[in-house]
Amino acid sequence: MLEFDVSWRVKGACQGLDPDIFYPDNEENSDEAISICKTCEVRIACLDYALDSREKQGVWGGVSARERRRLLRVGRRIA
């Protein structure tokens, strides 16, 4: 099993907020999470983590699960 450095999490703009914001009932309701992520100083580390660990749900680094799947597909084609 891969180990990931997640020390960046303590600096996340999401710290202390309701996790449900980042796991909306459908992706069309992700606007609040995405707007919080846009202000976050560790957004890129968060997104990298989600892509590397293949997070299947939620908003990570300001990107929905559907958008992350698309990024991974595009990345495979480029590689």
N, C-alpha and C positions, 0 to 999 in steps of 0.2 A: 504494500500500500504506500502511495506517495505521501510525503509530508510536505505541508505548505506553511510558509511563514505568514502568519496572520497578525503579526504585531501591529500592523497598520490599523486594525479595527478600532483600537482605542481612540484614534483621531477622527473616526467617521462622524459625519454630520448626523447620522442616524442613531448614534448612541443616546440611549434614554428615551427614544421615541417608540411608539407602539409598533411592533413588528408587522402588524396587519397592514400598515401603510405600504409596506414593501412586498406584501403577498396579497394583492387585491384579488377579489373573486373572479375578475377577468382582466385581460391586459388593457382593455379600453379604460379601465379605472386606475391607471398607473401614473396619471399626471402629477399627483401630489408627491409621490416617491421620486419621480424624475426631476421635479423642481428642487427637491431637497438635495438630491445627488449633484445637481449642477453647481451647488455652492460648496461642495465637499472637497477638501484638500487631498483626500486619498482616493478619489474617484477612479483614477487609472489603476491603482493597485487593486482596488475592489473588482473592477471589471476583469483585469488579468486573472485574478483568483477564480472568478466565476467561469471564465473561459477555460482555464487550465484544469479546473476540477469538474467541469461539465455540469455546473449547477443547472438543474432542469426547471426550477420554479423561481418566481420572484424577480424583483428589480435589483440588479447589482450594477454598481458603477453607472447608474442612469440608463441602463439598457434592459429591456424586457427579455424574457426567456425566448420568445419568438425571434427577436432581433439578434440574440446571441447565437441561436441555431443558424441563422443566415450568415452571420460573421464567420462561424466555423466552417460552413460549406464553402464560402468564398475563399477563405484562407487555404483550404485544402486544394482548391483549383489553382490558386496562385503558386502554392508550394509544388 
